[in-house]
Amino acid sequence: MAMNYTQTDWTDLFVSIRWSKFEPKQGVSEFHAMLELTVNNLSGAEQFQMIELAIDRLKQSDEFAGAALVWKRYFVSDAVNQKQYIQSSAEEAVSIIQQPPLNGSKLSLWAYFVEAVSLHLSADGMVVVKRPYYTHLYNVRLHEKSGDSYEQTQSIFNAYIRNLEDYQCTLASNCLRTWIFVRNVDTQYEGMVKARRELFEKSGLNPQTHFIASTGIEGQSVYPEVSVLMDAYAVREIQKEQITYLHGSTNLNPTHEYGVTFERGTAVQYGDRRHIFISGTASIDNQGKIVHPLDVEQQTERTLENIRALLQEAEADMTDVAHLIIYLRDIADYGKTKTYFEQRCPKVPKVILSAPVCRPGWLIEIECIAVTAIDDSRFNIF
């Protein structure tokens, strides 16, 4: 069963929406939507208002009846000044990151909906999403204002570990995905990497066990003094037998070989579906070397080839992709990159952002989530 894709343009709101819908034979549907402005001559307040009106209209539409908004991430051009425009129902997880959309607008939005769930925002900031068999835990905008990137990363992960413990979870057993945004990534990334590696080792995460699917990339918080910002996703009742770590070893090398600690991808098996989290992926070979230096189009080709190798390992392909997030180092590569994806992946919800990758030679990085239908009686349905 391939993903179902829809595009709609609400000209009265100047908003274009692309969404994917996974609708299994049994169980609930889930949706990933990308909302973008089609004009950029509105004020900041007006642009944010249009996006909020669009998300409200989407929630009230027949297609999304019975689906709850679980998660939304604002990609904004000026987080410090634009935070005042962002609205929340105080239920869903709300991520905010300064990664300017390259279509020239002040914001784009990624929204995730799931049918038949209950949501609760706990006092500690955890968004708890309950289904009959699984409890999904979302943490957003985790940060520390003092110290350098090493010290902030230590503080963030220690606080997150304590937060997980409150829900009888651990970093090693329950956390499935992190996004780590580093301000001035070219100079601050190494401090984050060092702190994460040390904390992972203490938590039993190492090359002989496993790491966590992740994206580590340029991004800025709403607070100027924050160097490291993290979003994280965990599932409380998940068992180790449900988790498979993807390597793509024909195309990619293990990340620990060049000193970083994340999984290339993670597949999570439920009774009715498989969730596949592909980490931030770049133009690299299985020796850890950059492929096609200085050529963004060829790097894009190689990056997608690497993603296809990871998806294939999880018995999936590009028709199962729910959304794409595309990060560019050089804003001048936007036009060529946009044309490339419109020609090859025209229906997939996507956003192209300004966000330098952790290694300067990488001109592009791509992450995605895919979902496939399965029938596995060993596990409860999603």
DRENRO-235000 format. One record per residue: residue in three letters; x, z, y of N, C-alpha, C in turn. Coordinates in steps of 0.2 Angstrom, whole numbers, padded with zeros to 4 digits, always signed. Layout:
ALAXZYXZYXZY/...
This chain:
MET+0004+0000-0006+0000+0000+0000+0004+0000+0006/ALA+0004-0005+0010+0008-0006+0016+0005-0002+0022/MET+0008+0000+0027+0006+0003+0033+0001-0001+0037/ASN-0004+0001+0039-0009-0002+0043-0007-0001+0051/TYR-0006-0007+0054-0004-0007+0061-0010-0010+0066/THR-0010-0006+0072-0015-0008+0077-0012-0008+0084/GLN-0013-0013+0088-0011-0013+0095-0017-0014+0099/THR-0018-0010+0105-0023-0010+0110-0020-0009+0116/ASP-0023-0013+0121-0020-0013+0128-0026-0011+0132/TRP-0026-0005+0136-0031-0002+0140-0029-0004+0147/THR-0031-0010+0149-0029-0013+0156-0031-0008+0162/ASP-0037-0005+0161-0039+0000+0166-0034+0006+0167/LEU-0031+0008+0162-0026+0013+0162-0019+0011+0163/PHE-0018+0004+0162-0011+0001+0162-0007+0004+0156/VAL-0010+0005+0151-0006+0008+0145-0007+0003+0139/SER-0002+0002+0135-0002-0001+0129+0000+0004+0123/ILE-0004+0003+0118-0004+0008+0112-0003+0004+0106/ARG+0002+0006+0102+0003+0003+0095+0003+0010+0091/TRP-0001+0009+0085-0001+0015+0081-0001+0012+0074/SER+0001+0016+0069+0001+0015+0062-0004+0020+0059/LYS-0007+0018+0054-0011+0022+0050-0009+0022+0043/PHE-0008+0028+0040-0007+0028+0033-0014+0031+0030/GLU-0017+0027+0026-0024+0029+0023-0023+0029+0015/PRO-0022+0035+0012-0022+0034+0005-0028+0034+0001/LYS-0028+0033-0005-0034+0033-0009-0037+0040-0010/GLN-0033+0045-0010-0035+0052-0010-0031+0055-0004/GLY-0034+0060-0002-0031+0064+0003-0032+0061+0010/VAL-0029+0064+0015-0031+0063+0022-0026+0057+0025/SER-0029+0054+0030-0025+0049+0034-0021+0053+0039/GLU-0015+0049+0041-0011+0051+0046-0009+0045+0051/PHE-0008+0047+0057-0006+0041+0062+0000+0043+0066/HIS+0004+0038+0068+0009+0038+0073+0007+0033+0078/ALA+0007+0036+0084+0006+0031+0090+0011+0031+0095/MET+0013+0026+0098+0017+0025+0104+0014+0022+0110/LEU+0014+0026+0115+0010+0024+0121+0015+0023+0126/GLU+0014+0017+0130+0019+0014+0135+0015+0012+0141/LEU+0018+0013+0147+0015+0010+0153+0016+0003+0153/THR+0012-0001+0156+0013-0009+0156+0014-0010+0164/VAL+0014-0006+0168+0017-0007+0175+0021-0001+0177/ASN+0026-0002+0182+0030+0003+0184+0030+0005+0191/ASN+0025+0002+0195+0024+0003+0202+0019+0009+0204/LEU+0017+0013+0199+0013+0018+0200+0017+0024+0202/SER+0015+0029+0205+0019+0035+0207+0020+0039+0200/GLY+0024+0044+0200+0025+0048+0194+0019+0052+0192/ALA+0015+0055+0197+0009+0058+0195+0004+0053+0192/GLU+0004+0047+0195-0001+0042+0192+0001+0040+0185/GLN+0007+0039+0184+0009+0037+0177+0008+0042+0172/PHE+0009+0048+0173+0008+0054+0169+0000+0054+0167/GLN-0003+0053+0173-0011+0054+0172-0013+0048+0168/MET-0011+0042+0168-0013+0037+0164-0012+0038+0157/ILE-0006+0041+0155-0004+0042+0148-0009+0048+0146/GLU-0010+0053+0150-0014+0058+0147-0021+0056+0146/LEU-0024+0051+0151-0031+0049+0150-0031+0044+0143/ALA-0025+0041+0142-0025+0037+0136-0025+0041+0130/ILE-0021+0046+0130-0021+0050+0124-0028+0054+0122/ASP-0031+0056+0128-0038+0058+0127-0043+0053+0124/ARG-0042+0047+0127-0047+0042+0124-0045+0040+0117/LEU-0039+0040+0115-0037+0039+0108-0040+0045+0104/LYS-0040+0051+0106-0042+0057+0102-0050+0056+0101/GLN-0053+0053+0106-0061+0053+0106-0063+0046+0102/SER-0059+0042+0101-0061+0036+0098-0063+0036+0090/ASP-0067+0032+0088-0070+0032+0081-0064+0032+0076/GLU-0059+0028+0078-0053+0028+0073-0050+0034+0071/PHE-0050+0038+0077-0046+0045+0076-0051+0051+0075/ALA-0057+0049+0073-0062+0055+0072-0060+0059+0066/GLY-0060+0065+0067-0057+0070+0062-0050+0071+0062/ALA-0046+0068+0066-0039+0069+0066-0037+0073+0072/ALA-0032+0078+0070-0030+0082+0076-0023+0080+0078/LEU-0022+0081+0085-0015+0079+0088-0011+0085+0086/VAL-0006+0083+0082-0001+0089+0079+0005+0089+0083/TRP+0007+0083+0086+0014+0083+0089+0014+0078+0094/LYS+0017+0079+0100+0019+0073+0104+0025+0075+0108/ARG+0029+0069+0109+0035+0069+0112+0035+0065+0118/TYR+0037+0068+0124+0037+0064+0130+0044+0062+0131/PHE+0045+0055+0131+0052+0053+0133+0051+0051+0141/VAL+0055+0055+0145+0054+0054+0152+0061+0052+0156/SER+0060+0050+0162+0066+0048+0166+0069+0053+0170/ASP+0066+0059+0171+0068+0064+0175+0065+0071+0173/ALA+0067+0074+0168+0064+0080+0165+0063+0085+0170/VAL+0068+0087+0174+0068+0093+0178+0062+0092+0183/ASN+0061+0086+0186+0056+0085+0191+0049+0084+0188/GLN+0049+0081+0182+0043+0078+0179+0039+0083+0175/LYS+0042+0089+0173+0039+0093+0169+0032+0096+0171/GLN+0032+0096+0178+0025+0098+0181+0019+0094+0179/TYR+0021+0088+0177+0015+0083+0176+0013+0083+0169/ILE+0016+0087+0164+0015+0087+0157+0010+0092+0155/GLN+0005+0090+0152-0001+0094+0150-0001+0095+0142/SER-0004+0101+0141-0004+0103+0134-0010+0107+0132/SER-0013+0106+0126-0019+0109+0125-0018+0116+0122/ALA-0011+0118+0122-0009+0124+0119-0010+0125+0112/GLU-0010+0119+0109-0011+0119+0101-0005+0115+0098/GLU-0005+0109+0100+0000+0104+0097+0007+0106+0099/ALA+0012+0104+0095+0019+0104+0097+0020+0099+0103/VAL+0023+0101+0108+0025+0097+0114+0032+0097+0115/SER+0035+0091+0113+0043+0090+0114+0043+0086+0121/ILE+0048+0088+0125+0050+0084+0131+0057+0083+0131/ILE+0059+0077+0132+0066+0075+0132+0068+0070+0137/GLN+0073+0071+0141+0075+0065+0146+0079+0060+0142/GLN+0075+0055+0141+0078+0049+0138+0074+0043+0141/PRO+0076+0040+0146+0072+0036+0150+0070+0030+0146/PRO+0063+0028+0146+0061+0022+0143+0064+0016+0147/LEU+0066+0011+0143+0069+0006+0146+0065+0000+0148/ASN+0058+0001+0148+0054-0004+0151+0053-0003+0158/GLY+0056+0002+0161+0056+0003+0168+0051+0009+0171/SER+0047+0011+0166+0042+0016+0168+0045+0023+0167/LYS+0041+0028+0170+0044+0035+0170+0043+0039+0163/LEU+0039+0036+0159+0038+0040+0153+0035+0035+0147/SER+0036+0037+0141+0033+0035+0135+0031+0041+0131/LEU+0027+0040+0126+0024+0045+0122+0024+0044+0115/TRP+0026+0048+0111+0025+0047+0103+0021+0053+0101/ALA+0015+0051+0098+0010+0056+0096+0009+0055+0089/TYR+0008+0061+0085+0007+0061+0078+0000+0065+0077/PHE-0004+0062+0073-0011+0064+0071-0012+0065+0064/VAL-0015+0070+0062-0017+0071+0055-0024+0073+0054/GLU-0028+0071+0049-0034+0073+0048-0035+0079+0045/ALA-0040+0083+0046-0042+0089+0042-0036+0094+0042/VAL-0034+0096+0048-0029+0102+0048-0032+0107+0053/SER-0029+0113+0053-0030+0118+0058-0023+0119+0061/LEU-0023+0120+0068-0017+0122+0071-0017+0128+0075/HIS-0011+0131+0075-0011+0138+0078-0004+0138+0082/LEU-0004+0140+0088+0002+0141+0092+0004+0149+0091/SER+0009+0151+0088+0011+0158+0087+0014+0160+0093/ALA+0015+0167+0094+0018+0170+0100+0025+0168+0100/ASP+0028+0167+0095+0035+0165+0095+0036+0158+0097/GLY+0031+0154+0098+0032+0147+0100+0031+0142+0094/MET+0031+0145+0088+0030+0140+0082+0023+0137+0082/VAL+0023+0131+0081+0016+0128+0080+0015+0127+0072/VAL+0010+0131+0070+0008+0131+0063+0002+0126+0061/VAL+0004+0122+0057-0001+0117+0055-0003+0118+0048/LYS-0009+0119+0046-0011+0121+0040-0016+0116+0036/ARG-0014+0114+0030-0018+0110+0026-0019+0115+0020/PRO-0023+0113+0015-0025+0118+0009-0019+0120+0005/TYR-0014+0116+0004-0008+0118+0000-0002+0119+0004/TYR-0001+0116+0010+0005+0117+0013+0004+0119+0020/THR+0010+0123+0023+0010+0125+0030+0016+0121+0033/HIS+0014+0117+0038+0019+0113+0042+0021+0117+0048/LEU+0028+0118+0049+0030+0122+0055+0034+0118+0060/TYR+0032+0118+0066+0035+0114+0071+0038+0118+0076/ASN+0044+0117+0078+0047+0121+0083+0050+0115+0088/VAL+0049+0116+0095+0051+0111+0100+0054+0115+0106/ARG+0059+0111+0109+0062+0113+0115+0066+0120+0114/LEU+0069+0121+0108+0073+0126+0107+0079+0126+0111/HIS+0081+0131+0115+0087+0130+0119+0090+0137+0121/GLU+0095+0137+0124+0099+0143+0127+0102+0141+0133/LYS+0101+0145+0138+0103+0143+0145+0110+0144+0147/SER+0113+0149+0143+0120+0151+0145+0125+0149+0140/GLY+0131+0148+0142+0137+0146+0137+0138+0139+0137/ASP+0143+0137+0133+0144+0130+0132+0140+0127+0126/SER+0141+0121+0124+0137+0118+0119+0138+0121+0112/TYR+0144+0124+0111+0146+0127+0105+0141+0134+0105/GLU+0142+0138+0110+0138+0144+0110+0131+0143+0110/GLN+0128+0138+0114+0121+0137+0114+0119+0134+0107/THR+0122+0130+0104+0120+0128+0097+0120+0134+0092/GLN+0125+0139+0093+0125+0145+0089+0118+0149+0090/SER+0117+0150+0096+0111+0154+0098+0104+0151+0096/ILE+0104+0144+0097+0098+0140+0095+0097+0141+0087/PHE+0102+0139+0083+0101+0140+0076+0100+0147+0074/ASN+0103+0152+0076+0102+0159+0074+0095+0161+0076/ALA+0092+0159+0082+0085+0160+0083+0080+0157+0079/TYR+0082+0150+0077+0078+0147+0073+0077+0149+0066/ILE+0083+0152+0063+0084+0155+0057+0079+0161+0056/ARG+0080+0165+0062+0076+0171+0062+0068+0169+0062/ASN+0067+0164+0066+0060+0162+0066+0057+0160+0059/LEU+0061+0156+0056+0059+0154+0049+0058+0160+0044/GLU+0063+0165+0045+0062+0171+0041+0055+0174+0042/ASP+0053+0174+0048+0046+0177+0049+0040+0174+0045/TYR+0042+0167+0043+0037+0164+0039+0039+0163+0031/GLN+0044+0168+0029+0046+0168+0022+0050+0161+0021/CYS+0053+0158+0026+0057+0152+0025+0064+0153+0026/THR+0068+0148+0024+0075+0148+0025+0077+0141+0028/LEU+0083+0140+0031+0085+0134+0034+0087+0129+0028/ALA+0090+0132+0023+0092+0128+0017+0086+0125+0013/SER+0081+0129+0012+0075+0127+0008+0069+0124+0011/ASN+0068+0125+0017+0062+0123+0020+0063+0118+0026/CYS+0068+0118+0030+0069+0114+0035+0070+0107+0033/LEU+0066+0102+0035+0067+0095+0033+0069+0090+0038/ARG+0069+0092+0044+0071+0087+0050+0073+0091+0056/THR+0078+0089+0059+0080+0091+0066+0081+0086+0070/TRP+0080+0087+0077+0082+0082+0082+0086+0086+0087/ILE+0093+0085+0088+0097+0089+0092+0099+0084+0098/PHE+0097+0086+0104+0099+0082+0110+0104+0086+0114/VAL+0109+0082+0116+0115+0085+0119+0116+0081+0126/ARG+0116+0085+0131+0118+0083+0138+0125+0081+0138/ASN+0127+0075+0141+0134+0073+0141+0137+0072+0134/VAL+0134+0069+0130+0135+0069+0123+0143+0067+0122/ASP+0145+0062+0126+0152+0060+0125+0157+0066+0126/THR+0156+0071+0129+0160+0077+0130+0158+0083+0127/GLN+0151+0084+0126+0148+0090+0123+0146+0090+0116/TYR+0147+0084+0113+0145+0084+0106+0149+0088+0101/GLU+0155+0088+0102+0160+0091+0097+0158+0099+0097/GLY+0156+0102+0102+0155+0109+0102+0149+0110+0098/MET+0144+0106+0098+0138+0106+0094+0139+0105+0087/VAL+0143+0100+0085+0145+0099+0078+0149+0105+0075/LYS+0153+0108+0079+0157+0113+0076+0153+0119+0075/ALA+0148+0121+0079+0144+0127+0078+0139+0125+0073/ARG+0136+0119+0072+0131+0118+0067+0135+0118+0060/ARG+0141+0115+0060+0144+0116+0053+0146+0123+0051/GLU+0148+0127+0055+0149+0134+0054+0143+0138+0052/LEU+0137+0137+0055+0131+0140+0053+0128+0137+0047/PHE+0129+0131+0046+0126+0128+0039+0130+0131+0034/GLU+0137+0132+0034+0141+0134+0029+0138+0142+0027/LYS+0137+0145+0032+0134+0152+0031+0127+0152+0028/SER+0124+0147+0029+0117+0146+0026+0117+0143+0019/GLY+0123+0141+0017+0123+0138+0010+0122+0130+0010/LEU+0123+0127+0016+0122+0120+0017+0129+0117+0018/ASN+0131+0113+0013+0138+0110+0013+0138+0104+0009/PRO+0144+0100+0008+0144+0094+0005+0142+0095-0003/GLN+0142+0101-0006+0141+0101-0013+0133+0103-0014/THR+0130+0105-0008+0123+0107-0009+0119+0101-0005/HIS+0117+0102+0001+0114+0097+0005+0114+0099+0012/PHE+0113+0094+0017+0112+0095+0024+0104+0094+0026/ILE+0103+0092+0032+0096+0091+0034+0096+0085+0038/ALA+0091+0081+0037+0090+0074+0040+0090+0076+0048/SER+0094+0072+0052+0094+0074+0059+0096+0068+0063/THR+0094+0069+0070+0097+0064+0075+0101+0068+0080/GLY+0107+0067+0081+0111+0070+0087+0113+0065+0092/ILE+0110+0066+0098+0111+0060+0103+0110+0063+0110/GLU+0112+0059+0115+0111+0061+0122+0104+0062+0123/GLY+0103+0068+0127+0096+0070+0129+0096+0076+0134/GLN+0092+0076+0139+0092+0082+0144+0086+0086+0144/SER+0087+0092+0144+0081+0097+0144+0078+0097+0151/VAL+0072+0100+0152+0069+0102+0159+0073+0107+0163/TYR+0078+0110+0159+0082+0115+0163+0089+0112+0163/PRO+0092+0111+0169+0099+0108+0170+0104+0111+0167/GLU+0104+0118+0166+0109+0122+0163+0110+0121+0155/VAL+0105+0118+0152+0105+0118+0145+0109+0111+0143/SER+0113+0113+0138+0117+0107+0136+0115+0105+0129/VAL+0111+0109+0125+0109+0107+0119+0102+0109+0118/LEU+0098+0105+0115+0090+0106+0115+0089+0104+0108/MET+0084+0107+0104+0083+0105+0097+0075+0106+0096/ASP+0073+0101+0092+0066+0101+0089+0067+0101+0081/ALA+0063+0105+0078+0064+0105+0071+0057+0105+0067/TYR+0057+0103+0061+0051+0103+0057+0053+0106+0050/ALA+0048+0110+0047+0049+0113+0041+0042+0114+0037/VAL+0043+0115+0031+0037+0115+0027+0037+0122+0023/ARG+0033+0126+0023+0034+0133+0020+0033+0132+0012/GLU+0029+0129+0009+0028+0129+0002+0031+0124-0002/ILE+0036+0120+0002+0039+0115-0001+0044+0117-0007/GLN+0045+0114-0012+0049+0116-0018+0055+0111-0018/LYS+0061+0113-0020+0067+0109-0020+0066+0103-0025/GLU+0061+0103-0030+0060+0097-0034+0056+0092-0030/GLN+0053+0093-0024+0050+0088-0020+0054+0085-0015/ILE+0060+0087-0015+0065+0084-0010+0070+0080-0013/THR+0071+0074-0010+0077+0070-0012+0081+0068-0006/TYR+0088+0068-0007+0092+0066-0001+0094+0059-0002/LEU+0094+0055+0003+0096+0048+0003+0103+0047+0005/HIS+0106+0043+0002+0113+0042+0003+0115+0035+0006/GLY+0112+0030+0003+0113+0023+0004+0121+0021+0004/SER+0124+0024-0002+0131+0023-0003+0134+0016-0003/THR+0130+0011-0004+0132+0004-0004+0134+0002+0003/ASN+0130+0006+0008+0131+0004+0015+0134+0009+0019/LEU+0133+0015+0017+0135+0021+0022+0140+0026+0018/ASN+0144+0030+0022+0148+0035+0019+0144+0042+0020/PRO+0146+0047+0016+0144+0053+0017+0146+0056+0024/THR+0141+0059+0028+0143+0061+0035+0149+0066+0035/HIS+0149+0070+0030+0155+0075+0031+0162+0072+0031/GLU+0162+0066+0029+0169+0063+0029+0171+0062+0036/TYR+0167+0062+0041+0170+0061+0047+0167+0068+0051/GLY+0166+0073+0048+0166+0080+0051+0159+0082+0053/VAL+0154+0078+0052+0147+0080+0054+0143+0082+0048/THR+0138+0085+0049+0134+0088+0044+0126+0087+0044/PHE+0124+0081+0042+0117+0079+0042+0116+0074+0036/GLU+0110+0074+0033+0109+0069+0028+0107+0063+0031/ARG+0108+0057+0028+0107+0051+0031+0099+0050+0030/GLY+0096+0053+0026+0089+0052+0025+0086+0057+0020/THR+0080+0059+0021+0077+0064+0016+0070+0061+0014/ALA+0068+0061+0008+0062+0059+0005+0058+0066+0003/VAL+0052+0066+0004+0048+0072+0003+0042+0070-0001/GLN+0042+0072-0008+0036+0070-0012+0030+0075-0012/TYR+0025+0072-0011+0018+0076-0012+0014+0073-0018/GLY+0009+0075-0019+0005+0072-0025+0002+0066-0023/ASP+0001+0064-0017-0002+0058-0015+0002+0053-0011/ARG+0008+0056-0008+0012+0052-0004+0019+0054-0003/ARG+0023+0050-0001+0030+0052+0000+0032+0051+0008/HIS+0034+0056+0011+0037+0056+0018+0044+0054+0018/ILE+0046+0050+0022+0053+0048+0022+0056+0048+0029/PHE+0061+0053+0030+0064+0054+0036+0070+0051+0037/ILE+0071+0045+0040+0078+0042+0041+0081+0045+0047/SER+0087+0048+0047+0090+0050+0052+0093+0045+0057/GLY+0095+0047+0063+0098+0042+0067+0103+0038+0064/THR+0103+0032+0064+0107+0027+0060+0110+0022+0064/ALA+0116+0021+0063+0120+0016+0067+0124+0011+0063/SER+0127+0006+0066+0131+0001+0063+0138+0003+0060/ILE+0137+0006+0054+0143+0009+0051+0143+0006+0044/ASP+0149+0006+0041+0150+0004+0034+0151+0010+0029/ASN+0152+0009+0023+0153+0014+0018+0160+0018+0018/GLN+0164+0016+0023+0170+0019+0024+0170+0023+0031/GLY+0164+0023+0034+0163+0026+0040+0166+0023+0047/LYS+0167+0016+0046+0170+0012+0051+0164+0009+0055/ILE+0165+0008+0062+0160+0005+0066+0160-0003+0064/VAL+0154-0006+0063+0154-0013+0061+0151-0017+0067/HIS+0155-0022+0069+0153-0027+0074+0154-0023+0081/PRO+0160-0021+0083+0161-0018+0089+0159-0023+0095/LEU+0156-0020+0100+0154-0023+0106+0149-0029+0106/ASP+0145-0029+0100+0140-0034+0099+0134-0031+0097/VAL+0129-0030+0102+0123-0026+0101+0119-0029+0096/GLU+0118-0036+0096+0114-0039+0091+0116-0038+0084/GLN+0122-0039+0083+0125-0039+0076+0125-0031+0074/GLN+0126-0027+0079+0125-0020+0077+0118-0018+0075/THR+0113-0021+0078+0106-0020+0077+0105-0022+0070/GLU+0107-0028+0068+0106-0031+0061+0109-0026+0056/ARG+0115-0024+0057+0119-0019+0052+0115-0013+0052/THR+0113-0010+0057+0109-0004+0057+0103-0004+0053/LEU+0099-0010+0054+0093-0011+0050+0094-0012+0043/GLU+0100-0015+0042+0102-0016+0035+0103-0009+0031/ASN+0106-0005+0035+0108+0002+0033+0101+0006+0032/ILE+0096+0005+0036+0090+0008+0035+0086+0006+0029/ARG+0086-0001+0028+0083-0004+0022+0086-0001+0016/ALA+0093+0000+0016+0096+0003+0010+0094+0010+0009/LEU+0093+0014+0014+0090+0021+0013+0083+0021+0011/LEU+0079+0016+0014+0072+0016+0012+0071+0014+0005/GLN+0075+0009+0003+0075+0006-0004+0076+0012-0009/GLU+0081+0016-0007+0082+0022-0012+0076+0027-0013/ALA+0072+0026-0008+0066+0030-0008+0060+0026-0010/GLU+0061+0020-0013+0056+0016-0016+0051+0013-0010/ALA+0054+0012-0004+0050+0010+0001+0054+0004+0005/ASP+0050+0001+0010+0054-0005+0013+0051-0004+0021/MET+0053-0009+0025+0051-0009+0032+0043-0009+0033/THR+0039-0012+0028+0032-0012+0029+0029-0005+0028/ASP+0033+0000+0026+0030+0007+0026+0032+0011+0032/VAL+0036+0008+0036+0038+0012+0042+0032+0013+0047/ALA+0032+0020+0049+0026+0022+0053+0028+0021+0061/HIS+0035+0022+0062+0037+0020+0069+0044+0020+0069/LEU+0047+0017+0075+0054+0016+0076+0056+0019+0083/ILE+0061+0023+0083+0064+0025+0090+0071+0022+0090/ILE+0072+0018+0095+0078+0014+0096+0082+0017+0103/TYR+0088+0019+0102+0092+0022+0107+0097+0017+0109/LEU+0098+0015+0115+0103+0011+0118+0108+0015+0122/ARG+0115+0013+0121+0120+0016+0126+0120+0012+0132/ASP+0119+0006+0132+0120+0002+0138+0113-0001+0140/ILE+0110+0001+0146+0103-0002+0148+0103-0009+0149/ALA+0109-0012+0150+0109-0020+0151+0107-0023+0144/ASP+0107-0020+0138+0106-0023+0132+0098-0022+0130/TYR+0094-0020+0135+0087-0019+0134+0084-0025+0132/GLY+0085-0030+0137+0081-0037+0136+0082-0040+0129/LYS+0088-0040+0127+0090-0044+0121+0087-0040+0115/THR+0088-0033+0116+0085-0029+0110+0078-0029+0110/LYS+0074-0029+0115+0067-0029+0115+0065-0036+0112/THR+0068-0041+0114+0066-0048+0111+0067-0048+0103/TYR+0073-0045+0101+0075-0045+0094+0069-0041+0090/PHE+0067-0035+0092+0062-0031+0089+0055-0034+0089/GLU+0053-0037+0095+0047-0041+0095+0046-0047+0090/GLN+0052-0050+0089+0052-0055+0084+0052-0053+0077/ARG+0055-0048+0076+0056-0046+0069+0052-0040+0066/CYS+0050-0036+0071+0045-0030+0069+0040-0030+0074/PRO+0036-0035+0075+0031-0035+0081+0025-0030+0081/LYS+0024-0028+0075+0018-0023+0074+0020-0016+0074/VAL+0026-0014+0072+0028-0007+0071+0028-0004+0078/PRO+0025+0002+0078+0025+0006+0085+0033+0008+0086/LYS+0035+0007+0092+0042+0008+0094+0043+0009+0101/VAL+0048+0012+0102+0050+0014+0109+0058+0013+0110/ILE+0060+0010+0115+0067+0009+0117+0069+0013+0123/LEU+0074+0017+0121+0076+0022+0126+0083+0022+0128/SER+0085+0024+0134+0092+0025+0136+0095+0032+0134/ALA+0099+0031+0129+0102+0037+0126+0108+0036+0122/PRO+0114+0037+0125+0120+0035+0122+0121+0039+0115/VAL+0124+0036+0110+0125+0038+0104+0131+0043+0104/CYS+0132+0047+0098+0138+0051+0098+0144+0048+0098/ARG+0145+0042+0096+0152+0039+0095+0151+0033+0100/PRO+0156+0033+0105+0155+0028+0110+0155+0020+0108/GLY+0158+0019+0102+0158+0012+0100+0151+0010+0097/TRP+0146+0015+0096+0140+0013+0093+0135+0011+0099/LEU+0133+0005+0100+0129+0003+0105+0122+0004+0104/ILE+0120+0005+0098+0113+0006+0096+0112+0011+0091/GLU+0107+0015+0091+0105+0020+0085+0098+0019+0084/ILE+0095+0020+0078+0088+0019+0076+0087+0024+0071/GLU+0081+0027+0072+0078+0032+0067+0071+0030+0066/CYS+0068+0032+0060+0061+0031+0059+0058+0036+0054/ILE+0052+0035+0053+0048+0039+0048+0044+0034+0044/ALA+0044+0034+0037+0040+0030+0033+0036+0034+0029/VAL+0030+0031+0026+0026+0034+0022+0024+0030+0016/THR+0024+0032+0010+0022+0027+0005+0017+0031+0000/ALA+0012+0027-0003+0007+0030-0007+0010+0031-0014/ILE+0009+0037-0017+0011+0038-0024+0006+0042-0027/ASP+0006+0043-0034+0002+0047-0038+0006+0052-0042/ASP+0008+0058-0040+0012+0062-0044+0009+0069-0045/SER+0006+0069-0051+0002+0075-0053+0006+0082-0053/ARG+0013+0081-0053+0017+0087-0053+0016+0092-0047/PHE+0014+0088-0041+0013+0092-0035+0007+0091-0031/ASN+0005+0096-0027-0001+0096-0023-0001+0090-0018/ILE-0007+0088-0017-0007+0083-0012-0005+0085-0005/PHE-0003+0081+0000-0001+0083+0006-0007+0086+0010/
